[in-house]
Amino acid sequence: MKYFLLLIYILFLSSCSKKLFSNNEQTIKFKNTDSHISVNLKIENYNKGCFYFDTGSGWLAIDNTFYKNQKMSFNNFTESEIIGVGNNVVKNTRIMDTIDFSLGNYNFYSEYNTVIDLKNILGKYIDGIVGFHNFRGAPFKIDYVTRKITLNPEIEEDYQEIKIKFNGYDMFLPMEIILSNGKTIQGNFLIDTGSKKIALTSEFTNNKGIINSKRTTYKNNGGAGGVSQGYTFFVPELKIDKYKLTNRLIDISIDTLGALSKDENYIGIIGNDVLDDFDIIYAPSQSKIWIKPNKNFNKPTEDLYKGFAMIEVVDTNKGWLVGGIYEECDAYKQGLRHRDEIIEINNKPVQKLNREKFIKKLKPNQKLKLKVKRKNEYFEINTHLNVFLKKDD
């Protein structure tokens, strides 16, 4: 009898999960750096760097400052151009050599490599970008709670299977957006762990439901393509398969170039603001993902009061650059602009502040005294963090 019960128990366990992939499960730890997935990556015999794991970007990109500081040397180069998020075509250096690198205890290689200025856009902590193509087709799981990427993971029974589109380079997730007037926008969204938010392409700039929504105007660094512009607004509901997410902030771009201009393959990008509500298993070669809500699911969204974003740059003599700003915030009305340099906050040099902790402690209507540098001009701004965009009740 006890052997029969043991058999039933084993069968029960096997029914709770399934192993669709090879048994070579590998785990890579990551950190949350400015809402990005950052991994410790070591290129050949050089020092480790902080690389953002980006499903919207292919292969390997190395920040040019990190490249120079490490005194990297390869044999074959060519000059090239790249278009990312933003309205500029950016020059970069293409390394034609195959580069070996490691993540944790696991070794990979990349045949497509670029050297590009990333710190000036995303701040001093980024040393490069790595994409899922380096996994050579291996399925992978991103667990935002335990902060692990697992190659060849098990799929448990409580995961929901969803079909996606995969063009051999990018993954596209079908999603539905419900606007405040009840109208819907549905289509494929580029899965982009290199993005913080959801954004619609400029195809929808003149959509009546969006035009009539409460919205605010932004200007920010975008990505590799430089400055990006558009509007931000709340949507009452998003739908991914059977899952509903409420009161989410999304952007709509007015870019004419880059990833957020009109694209025949997708109508927008979906970033970590939504992706981190789920544990997600990606199997791009099978055109499938599996998702399961985690403890972040439907986390409350704040009204918008942080009117400008600040990034730290490599040069410690400089202040925090304004990497993005909303025109409806009080700081903009008092004269603060995109790419201004904030030298002091409340009479304290920013070099003596921990940026991440400082930003987390900010509260609505908090007063700030800013000392600002623009080119060779210095001036002060007295402002407060006004709530300039509220979610629907």
N, C-alpha and C positions, 0 to 999 in steps of 0.2 A: 504493500500500500504506500509506504513512504517513497518508493522509487517512482510510483505513478504520480504522486503529488509533486515530486521534484521535476518530473518531465513536464507537468502542467505549468510549473513556475518558470521553467526555462522557455517554454513556448510563449508564455505571457511576456517575458522580458524581450524576446526577439520580436514580438509584435509591436512593441512600443517604439522601436527605432529600426531604421533600415540603412544598410551600408551599400549605397549605389556606386561608390567610388572605390579607388584602390585603398589598401590597408595602410598606406604610407602617410598617416596623419602627421601634420607638422603645424606647430603653433608659433606665431610671431606676436610678441607683445607690442602694444602701441600706447601713446599718450595722446591726450586731447590738448592740442596747442592752438589757441585762438580758433576753436571750433573746427580744427582740421585733424585728420588722423596722421600723426607723426610717428615715424619709425626710425630706429637707429640703423643706419645703413653704412657699410664699410666698402669703399671702392678699392679693390686690389690691396696694395700695401700702404694705403694712405689712412689717415685717421677717420674715425666714425663721424657722421654728420646727421643732422636732423632733416629727414626727407619726408615730404607729405605724400601719403598714399592717395593717388588720384585716379579714379576709374574713368574720368573724362579726359585723361591725357595719356598718351602712349609712351611706353618704354621709359627712358631715363633722361632727366634734365638736371644739369648741375649749375648751381648759382656761380656766376663768374667771380665773385669775391672769394667764395669758398675754394673755387678752382685755383685762384692765384695764391691764396694763403697756404694751400696744401702743396703748392709747387708741382701740380700735376703735369704730366708729360705723356703725350701720345703721338703717334706717327703721322696719321693721315687726317687732314682737315679740309673743309670746304666752307665758304661763307654762304649763308642761307637767310631766308626770311620766314617769319612765323606770324600767324594770326590767332590770338586767343580771345578772351573776353575783352572788349574795348574797341576803339575806333582807329587803332593804328596798326600798321604793319611793322613788326619789330625785327631788326637784324639780330642774327645769332650765329654761333659757330657750330657747325655740324662735325662731330668726331666720327670718322668712318671706321675706326677700329672697333672690334668687339671688346666690351668692357666686362670684366668679371667683378661681381660684388656679392656681399653676404648680408642677410637679415637674420640676426640671432645666430643660430647654429647651422643655417641653411644657405647654400650657395646657388647663385643664379648668374645669368649673363644677359647682356643687352647688346643688340646689333644696331640699334638706332639711338643715338646719343646727341644731346645738344648742350651748349654752354650759353647761358642767358642771364640777364640781370633780374633776379627774383627778390633780393632783399630790399631793393628800392621800392618795390610794390607791396610786398607782404610782410616786411619787417626783418629784423636782424636774426630771428631764430631759424628761418628756413635756409637750408643748405642745398636743397634740390627737390625734385619731384620724381616719383617712381609709379609706374602704372601696372595694372594686373597682367598685361601681356607678358611680363617677365616670368609669370607662373607657367607659361608654356601649355595653356589649356587646362591646367588643374583647377577643379572647382574649389571655391574658397568661401569661408564664412566670416562675416564681420560681426563681432559681439561688442556692442557699444558699452555694455554694463561692465563686463570683466576686462574690456579693452584688449581683445585678442583677435588676431586674424588666424584662422585655421585652414590649412590646405587639406583637401580630401576629407571633409568632415562627415559625421553621421547625420542623417536626417531623422529627427524624432517625429512621432505621429501627429503632434500638435502644430506642426508647421503647415502653412497653406501654400500649395503649389500655384505659381502664376506664370503664364507664358509671357515672354518678352521677345523683342526683336534684337537680333545680333547680326551686324553686318561684317563681322570679322575684325572689327576695330572698336566699335562702340556698342553699349547696351542701352536699349530703349524700353521704358516701362510705361504701359498704358495707365492713364490717370484721368480722373474727372474733377473739374473745379466748378463749384456752385457759387455764382456771384450773388451779391446782395439783392439784385432784382429777380432772383430765381432762375435766371438763365444759366446754362452750363457751357463750359468749354471742355472738350475732351480730345485726347490724342496722345501721342507718344512723347515721353520726356526723357532726355538724356540723363542717365544715372551718373551723377558727378559728385564723388566724395571730396573733390577739390573745391567745392562750393559750399558756402554756409547756408544758403537759402534756396527757395524755389524762385524761378524767374521765367516769365513768358517771353518769347521772342518779340521783336518789333512788328511782327505780322498782326498783332492784336492791339496796336497803339490806338486805333480808332474804334475799337469795340465799344458800343454804346453802354453796355453794362459796366465796363471799366471806367469810361469817361464820367459816368454819373455816380461812381463810388467815391466815398471820402478817400482822398489820397494825398500823398506828399511827394515832392520832387527831390530826387537824389542825384548826387554826382560823386563818384568814387573811383578808386584805382582800378577796378575791374580785375583783369588778370594780365597775361602776357601782352595783350593788345593795348594796354594803357588805360586811359580814362573811359569810363562807361557812364551812361546817363539814362534816367528813366523815372518811373514813378513807383511808389510803394503803397499798398493798400491791404486791408484785411478781407479775407473771404470767409463766409460763414462755415463752409464745409469743403473738405477734400475727400475723394473716394479712391482708394486703391483696392481693387477687387471688393471684398466684403467689408473692408475696414473703413471707418469714417473718422476723420480728424476735423476738429472744429476750431474756428477762429484762428486762422493761420495767416501770417504776414507773407505776402509774395511781392515780387518785383515785376514790372513790365518794362522792358528795355525800349529805348528809342535809338539804339545803336544801328548804324548803317553798315558796319563791318563786324566780323568776328562771330563768336559762338552764339551771340544773342541777337544777331540780325536774322532775317527770315531764312529758314532752312527747310528744305523739302523732306528731310528725314525726321524732324521732330518739331514740336511747338514750344518747347521750353526745356529747362534743366531742373532736376530735383537734387537738392543738396542735403547736408547733414541735419538741417533743422527738422526734416521729416524722416530721413533714413534712420536717424538714431532713435526713433520710436520703436524700432523693430530689431530683432536678431535676423540677419539675412544671409542665406546661403545662395551663392551665385554659381550657376553652371552655364556660362555663356555659349559654349559649344553645343549644348542641348537646347538653347533658347528658353531657359527656365530659370526662375529663382524660387526659393522657398522662404516665407517670412513668418515670424511669430512676434506678436507684441511683447515688449519688455516693460520694465517698470517706468520707463520714460513715456509710455504710450499716452497720448492726449494730455501731455503736460500743459499746465496753464500758460497762456501767452500774455505777456505784459502789454499794457498800452505803450505806445512809442514815446519815450521821453529822452532817450540817449541820442541826442541830435547830431553827434559827430563821432567818428571813430579815430582813434589815435594809434599810430604805429611807432615802435622804436626802431631807429636805424643803427647801422654799424658804427658810425662815427659818434663816440660818446660825448663829444663836445657839442653835438647838436641836440635839439629838443625832440619832442614827439611830433611827428608830422601828422597833419590832418589827412587821413587816408580816405575819408568819405564824410559827406555832410548833407543834411536835409535843409532845404530852403525855408521850410516853415518853422524850424527851431529858433529859439530866441538868440542863440549864439550867432547864427547866420544873419539875423536881423541887426545884431550889434556890430557886424563887420567881419566875422570869422569866415575864411574861405578855404576851399580845397587846396591842399599842399602848403598851407601856412605852417609855420614851425612854432609850437607852443614851448616856451622856455621855462615858465614858472606857472604853478597853479596854487592859488591862495598863498602867494609869497614864498613858496617852496620850490626850489629847482627840481625839475622832473627827474633828473639823474638820481635824486635821493628818494624817489617814490618807486614802489613796486607797481608797475603798470597794471598787471593782472588783478592784484588785490584792490588797487585803487578803483578800477572800473567796476568790480563786483560790489563795492560798497556804495556806489552812486545810487541816489534815490530821487524820485520825482520832486520837482520844485527846489532841489538843492541849489544853493548859490555858489557860483564859482568866479574867482577873479583870475583872469588869464593874462599872462604877459606873452605877447606874440611877436614873432619876427617874420617879416615878408621882404625878401631880398635884403636890402640894407636898412630897412625901416623897422623900428620897434614901437609898439603901442600896447595899451592895455584894454581889455574888454571885461566889463562886469556883466555877468549873465546868470541865468538860472535854467535848470533843466525842466522846461515847461512840457506838459503833456500835449503834443501837437497832433497825435493821431490815436483815436480810441477804437478798440474792437467793438463789434456789435454785442449788445447785451442779450 
